Amino acid sequence: MRRLGIVIPAYNVAFPLKRLLQQIEEQLTDDVAVVVVDDGSSDNTLQVAKQFESEAVRVLHKENGGVGSARNLGIEECDSEYIWFVDADDGIAPNAIAILLKAIGEKPSNCYLFGSDKLRGKSAETIVNSEAKSYDTSREMAGNFDRLFSENLLNPLWNKLFRKEIIDREDLRFSFIPSGEDAEFVLRFLSHAQSMDVLTDVLYRYRLLSDTSSAHKSHPDYIGDHRQMFKALTDYCDATDASAMAVKTRWAAETAMGFRWNVFNGLEGKGKYRQFSKEVKLRQPEMEALIASLGDCPRQGGLRGLVARSIPLSYLFIKTRLFVANIQGGGTGGHE
């Protein structure tokens, strides 16, 4: 068993996957195993991955089933103490693997949380906790939950290492909801974790091709998906006595606006306000019930809160964001 396993789901990402595997290859040691899962790509992603096959790098191929199913196969096939889920179109810092192996060797923990650079075009935003700290009980983690994830990101997988023994023991796997499966997995894992080490190192490079939701597909069951995601958060709070008030408030605001984006993305022609307004009003009671499932949490105030609650303002906001993105040449979308 190797100390660190890197699981990479890949679907039609030949060029960025090659860049990522080159970065990983330069840092490989005997303590690292890599599993690349080609999820039925129609381009030459599989061929690119096979160029890097070695004793340390395994390449698997499966029929297309979504990123969750690819990661689940990676979990089953990765024999390591810890798993790092890395997206094929992102990157890692030049010394990332060495820093993680050093952290594991110095103080084994159930989970490690570290920083990332959010890259958008020529701009970069660094997201990292301000203080390196160890949390040695689930109660201590829960008591600091809001502080931890007000500085860093709760939802993604790629800014965390997960102890595989917990994943295997609790039979944790990714569900097949189109949105929210990463956050759900993180929360299910944290419900069983007894320790976490926070690093101030910036080890991941998240590439965002666009800051709009213009290219996102409309999810037919957006509210149902988020209901499952919200339940993972409330279950975590019930299991650990965490309040997670700040996280709940942020999720409520982001989901409310995401709901408007999802309605807009499902419109035919995407330019008909009357159709947008009708669909939002039709599903608003269900949306309100979803937000209420989080329990008592303050609504977001200010302009953002007003936009998220107003049908005309949210429609205008979406149209403006798309207009600006198209001018900047960034309307092709990205992964989020």
Buried (B, 14 or more C-beta within 10 A) or exposed (E): EBBBBBBBBBBBBBEBBBBBBEBBEEBBEEBBBBBBBBBBBEEBBBEBBBEBEEEBBBBBBBEEBBBBBBBBBBBEBBEBBBBBBBBBBBBBBEEBBEBBBEBBEEEBBBBBBBBBBBBBEEEEEEBBBEEEBEBBEBEBBBBBBBBBBEBBBBBBBBBBBBBBEBBEEEEBBBBEBBBBBBBBBBBBBBBBBBBBBBBEBBBBBBBBBBBBBBBBEEBEEBBBBBBBBBBBBBBBBEBBEBBBBBBBBBBBBBBBBBBBBBBBBBBEEBEEEEBBBEBBEEBBEEBEEBBEBBBEBEEBEEEBBEBBBEBEBBBEBBBEBBEEBEEEEBBEBBBE
